[in-house]
Amino acid sequence: MQEFTREVMEIVNRPNSTEQERTLDLFFSKSPTSYAAGKTWLKRIATRELDREPEAKPQVGEAQLVALAKWGAIPANYRYRDLKKI
């Protein structure tokens, strides 16, 4: 939770790729069936024109990463305290 894998960072920072290409590589396996499902999903969400949420600015993603790292941090003390809740 503290950081992304090297593979994820490579995809996110890949030069000369489109947002759609990065999305497919991040969220769908490389099989033809999975890529086809991903492309269908991207097409479906792109067809909505009314009542769309505004595009998130880069600051939103940055703030989400900070919050995720804080939420996923494992404290030095009581490391396994929450296991009994599972």
PyRosetta script that sets phi, psi and omega in degrees:
from pyrosetta import init, pose_from_sequence

init()
pose = pose_from_sequence("MQEFTREVMEIVNRPNSTEQERTLDLFFSKSPTSYAAGKTWLKRIATRELDREPEAKPQVGEAQLVALAKWGAIPANYRYRDLKKI")
pose.set_psi(1, -18.0)
pose.set_omega(1, -175.6)
pose.set_phi(2, -78.0)
pose.set_psi(2, -28.1)
pose.set_omega(2, -178.9)
pose.set_phi(3, -156.9)
pose.set_psi(3, 159.9)
pose.set_omega(3, 178.4)
pose.set_phi(4, -82.3)
pose.set_psi(4, 157.1)
pose.set_omega(4, 177.2)
pose.set_phi(5, -69.2)
pose.set_psi(5, 162.9)
pose.set_omega(5, 177.9)
pose.set_phi(6, -60.0)
pose.set_psi(6, -38.4)
pose.set_omega(6, -179.8)
pose.set_phi(7, -63.4)
pose.set_psi(7, -43.8)
pose.set_omega(7, 179.0)
pose.set_phi(8, -63.5)
pose.set_psi(8, -45.4)
pose.set_omega(8, -179.7)
pose.set_phi(9, -62.9)
pose.set_psi(9, -36.6)
pose.set_omega(9, 177.4)
pose.set_phi(10, -62.7)
pose.set_psi(10, -42.4)
pose.set_omega(10, 179.8)
pose.set_phi(11, -66.9)
pose.set_psi(11, -47.3)
pose.set_omega(11, -177.4)
pose.set_phi(12, -61.3)
pose.set_psi(12, -39.0)
pose.set_omega(12, -176.2)
pose.set_phi(13, -97.3)
pose.set_psi(13, 12.2)
pose.set_omega(13, -176.9)
pose.set_phi(14, -64.2)
pose.set_psi(14, 120.5)
pose.set_omega(14, 177.7)
pose.set_phi(15, -73.3)
pose.set_psi(15, 155.5)
pose.set_omega(15, 175.1)
pose.set_phi(16, 59.2)
pose.set_psi(16, 34.0)
pose.set_omega(16, 174.2)
pose.set_phi(17, -125.9)
pose.set_psi(17, 154.3)
pose.set_omega(17, -179.3)
pose.set_phi(18, -88.7)
pose.set_psi(18, 164.5)
pose.set_omega(18, 176.4)
pose.set_phi(19, -60.3)
pose.set_psi(19, -38.5)
pose.set_omega(19, 179.6)
pose.set_phi(20, -64.7)
pose.set_psi(20, -42.3)
pose.set_omega(20, 178.3)
pose.set_phi(21, -62.8)
pose.set_psi(21, -43.1)
pose.set_omega(21, 179.1)
pose.set_phi(22, -65.5)
pose.set_psi(22, -40.5)
pose.set_omega(22, 178.9)
pose.set_phi(23, -61.8)
pose.set_psi(23, -45.4)
pose.set_omega(23, 178.2)
pose.set_phi(24, -59.4)
pose.set_psi(24, -44.8)
pose.set_omega(24, -177.8)
pose.set_phi(25, -69.9)
pose.set_psi(25, -29.0)
pose.set_omega(25, 179.8)
pose.set_phi(26, -79.1)
pose.set_psi(26, -38.2)
pose.set_omega(26, -168.2)
pose.set_phi(27, -114.7)
pose.set_psi(27, -4.2)
pose.set_omega(27, -179.4)
pose.set_phi(28, -132.2)
pose.set_psi(28, 144.6)
pose.set_omega(28, 178.0)
pose.set_phi(29, -69.9)
pose.set_psi(29, 167.0)
pose.set_omega(29, -174.2)
pose.set_phi(30, -82.2)
pose.set_psi(30, 6.3)
pose.set_omega(30, 179.3)
pose.set_phi(31, -71.6)
pose.set_psi(31, 150.6)
pose.set_omega(31, 178.4)
pose.set_phi(32, -57.2)
pose.set_psi(32, -38.5)
pose.set_omega(32, -179.9)
pose.set_phi(33, -64.8)
pose.set_psi(33, -45.1)
pose.set_omega(33, -179.5)
pose.set_phi(34, -66.6)
pose.set_psi(34, -43.2)
pose.set_omega(34, 178.5)
pose.set_phi(35, -62.2)
pose.set_psi(35, -39.7)
pose.set_omega(35, 178.5)
pose.set_phi(36, -62.9)
pose.set_psi(36, -42.2)
pose.set_omega(36, 177.7)
pose.set_phi(37, -63.6)
pose.set_psi(37, -40.0)
pose.set_omega(37, 178.4)
pose.set_phi(38, -63.9)
pose.set_psi(38, -42.5)
pose.set_omega(38, 178.9)
pose.set_phi(39, -65.9)
pose.set_psi(39, -37.5)
pose.set_omega(39, 176.6)
pose.set_phi(40, -63.6)
pose.set_psi(40, -42.9)
pose.set_omega(40, 178.5)
pose.set_phi(41, -62.4)
pose.set_psi(41, -46.5)
pose.set_omega(41, 179.5)
pose.set_phi(42, -61.0)
pose.set_psi(42, -41.6)
pose.set_omega(42, 179.2)
pose.set_phi(43, -64.3)
pose.set_psi(43, -41.9)
pose.set_omega(43, -178.8)
pose.set_phi(44, -63.4)
pose.set_psi(44, -44.2)
pose.set_omega(44, -177.8)
pose.set_phi(45, -74.1)
pose.set_psi(45, -23.6)
pose.set_omega(45, 179.2)
pose.set_phi(46, -77.8)
pose.set_psi(46, -19.2)
pose.set_omega(46, -177.0)
pose.set_phi(47, -76.5)
pose.set_psi(47, -20.9)
pose.set_omega(47, 179.1)
pose.set_phi(48, -70.7)
pose.set_psi(48, 123.4)
pose.set_omega(48, -178.3)
pose.set_phi(49, -114.5)
pose.set_psi(49, -24.7)
pose.set_omega(49, -179.1)
pose.set_phi(50, -101.1)
pose.set_psi(50, 147.2)
pose.set_omega(50, 175.9)
pose.set_phi(51, 56.8)
pose.set_psi(51, 35.3)
pose.set_omega(51, 177.5)
pose.set_phi(52, -81.1)
pose.set_psi(52, 148.6)
pose.set_omega(52, 172.4)
pose.set_phi(53, -70.1)
pose.set_psi(53, 146.9)
pose.set_omega(53, 176.5)
pose.set_phi(54, -67.6)
pose.set_psi(54, 152.9)
pose.set_omega(54, 178.4)
pose.set_phi(55, -64.0)
pose.set_psi(55, 139.7)
pose.set_omega(55, 179.8)
pose.set_phi(56, -76.3)
pose.set_psi(56, 138.2)
pose.set_omega(56, 176.6)
pose.set_phi(57, -78.3)
pose.set_psi(57, 159.3)
pose.set_omega(57, 179.4)
pose.set_phi(58, -55.4)
pose.set_psi(58, -31.1)
pose.set_omega(58, -179.8)
pose.set_phi(59, -62.5)
pose.set_psi(59, -30.5)
pose.set_omega(59, 179.6)
pose.set_phi(60, -65.6)
pose.set_psi(60, -45.7)
pose.set_omega(60, 178.4)
pose.set_phi(61, -63.1)
pose.set_psi(61, -41.1)
pose.set_omega(61, 179.1)
pose.set_phi(62, -63.2)
pose.set_psi(62, -43.8)
pose.set_omega(62, 179.3)
pose.set_phi(63, -65.2)
pose.set_psi(63, -36.4)
pose.set_omega(63, 178.8)
pose.set_phi(64, -66.6)
pose.set_psi(64, -39.7)
pose.set_omega(64, 178.0)
pose.set_phi(65, -63.5)
pose.set_psi(65, -41.5)
pose.set_omega(65, 177.9)
pose.set_phi(66, -61.8)
pose.set_psi(66, -45.9)
pose.set_omega(66, -179.9)
pose.set_phi(67, -64.3)
pose.set_psi(67, -40.5)
pose.set_omega(67, 179.3)
pose.set_phi(68, -63.9)
pose.set_psi(68, -42.8)
pose.set_omega(68, 178.5)
pose.set_phi(69, -63.4)
pose.set_psi(69, -40.7)
pose.set_omega(69, 179.1)
pose.set_phi(70, -66.4)
pose.set_psi(70, -44.0)
pose.set_omega(70, -178.8)
pose.set_phi(71, -65.0)
pose.set_psi(71, -39.0)
pose.set_omega(71, -175.6)
pose.set_phi(72, -87.6)
pose.set_psi(72, -0.3)
pose.set_omega(72, -179.0)
pose.set_phi(73, -66.1)
pose.set_psi(73, 138.5)
pose.set_omega(73, 178.0)
pose.set_phi(74, -100.8)
pose.set_psi(74, 116.6)
pose.set_omega(74, -178.6)
pose.set_phi(75, -67.8)
pose.set_psi(75, 149.3)
pose.set_omega(75, 179.7)
pose.set_phi(76, -63.9)
pose.set_psi(76, -39.1)
pose.set_omega(76, 177.9)
pose.set_phi(77, -95.5)
pose.set_psi(77, 148.6)
pose.set_omega(77, 178.0)
pose.set_phi(78, 59.3)
pose.set_psi(78, 37.9)
pose.set_omega(78, -177.0)
pose.set_phi(79, -53.4)
pose.set_psi(79, -38.6)
pose.set_omega(79, -175.1)
pose.set_phi(80, -109.1)
pose.set_psi(80, 15.8)
pose.set_omega(80, -176.5)
pose.set_phi(81, -55.8)
pose.set_psi(81, -40.8)
pose.set_omega(81, -174.3)
pose.set_phi(82, -81.6)
pose.set_psi(82, -4.2)
pose.set_omega(82, -179.9)
pose.set_phi(83, -62.6)
pose.set_psi(83, -34.6)
pose.set_omega(83, -179.3)
pose.set_phi(84, -66.3)
pose.set_psi(84, -15.5)
pose.set_omega(84, 178.1)
pose.set_phi(85, -80.7)
pose.set_psi(85, -16.7)
pose.set_omega(85, -175.7)
pose.set_phi(86, -78.6)
pose.dump_pdb("model.pdb")
